[in-house]
């Protein structure tokens, strides 16, 4: 199995609205693509002056499913977040293999 991890640092001034939107809109949209079998939302327990950090973990069966998700859906879903919260967050993505 593969974990598609998205780490996001969000500005404190939009945090509450962003977190609600992520939980009620973005995560359901990602899961509705059918490529992931489960997801977890984790708060990173580090004090930061610049914002609050989260790890979104989406699990898929194999790398082929992840590549198809990235090809078919990721650009649109990432653009949705970028359009709504421009200049309010930074994100990076990591692939993990479950051993």
C-alpha positions in Angstrom: 0.0 0.0 0.0 1.0 3.6 -0.6 0.4 6.6 1.6 0.1 9.9 -0.2 1.0 12.4 2.5 0.3 16.1 2.1 1.8 18.4 4.7 0.2 21.8 4.9 1.0 24.9 7.0 -2.0 27.2 7.1 -2.0 30.8 8.3 -3.7 31.2 11.7 -6.1 34.0 10.4 -7.9 31.5 8.1 -7.3 28.3 10.0 -10.8 27.6 11.3 -12.5 28.3 8.0 -9.9 26.3 6.1 -10.0 23.3 8.4 -13.8 23.2 8.2 -13.6 23.4 4.4 -11.0 20.7 4.2 -13.0 18.3 6.3 -16.4 19.0 4.7 -15.4 19.7 1.1 -11.8 18.9 0.0 -11.2 15.5 1.8 -14.7 14.2 0.7 -13.8 15.3 -2.9 -10.5 13.5 -2.8 -12.1 10.3 -1.4 -14.9 10.5 -4.0 -12.3 10.0 -6.8 -12.3 6.3 -5.7 -8.5 5.9 -5.7 -8.1 5.9 -1.9 -9.2 3.3 0.6 -8.8 5.4 3.7 -7.6 8.8 5.0 -6.3 10.4 8.1 -6.0 14.0 9.2 -3.3 14.6 11.7 -2.2 17.8 13.4 1.6 18.2 13.6 2.4 18.8 17.3 5.0 21.6 16.8 4.6 25.2 17.8 5.2 27.5 14.9 4.9 31.2 14.6 3.9 31.2 11.0 0.8 29.0 11.2 -0.5 25.6 12.1 0.6 22.4 10.4 -1.4 19.3 9.4 -0.6 16.0 7.7 -3.2 14.6 5.3 -2.6 10.9 4.7 -4.5 9.2 1.9 -3.9 5.4 1.5 -4.2 3.7 -1.9 -3.6 0.1 -2.9 -0.7 0.7 -5.2 1.5 3.2 -7.0 -0.5 2.8 -10.2 -3.7 4.0 -8.5 -1.8 7.0 -7.1 -0.4 7.9 -10.5 -3.9 7.7 -12.1 -5.2 10.0 -9.3 -2.4 12.4 -9.9 -3.1 12.4 -13.6 -6.9 12.6 -13.5 -7.8 14.5 -10.4 -4.9 16.1 -8.5 -4.4 19.2 -10.6 -8.1 20.2 -10.3 -8.3 19.5 -6.6 -5.0 21.3 -5.8 -6.2 24.3 -7.8 -9.5 24.4 -5.8 -7.4 24.8 -2.6 -5.0 27.3 -4.2 -7.8 29.4 -5.6 -9.7 29.5 -2.3 -6.7 30.1 0.0 -4.1 31.8 -2.2 -1.0 33.0 -0.3 -2.4 31.5 3.0 -0.7 28.1 3.0 2.3 26.2 1.9 2.2 22.5 1.1 4.5 19.6 0.2 3.8 16.1 -0.8 5.5 12.8 0.2 5.0 9.3 -0.9 5.3 6.5 1.7 5.3 2.7 1.2 3.7 0.7 3.9 6.1 -2.2 4.7 
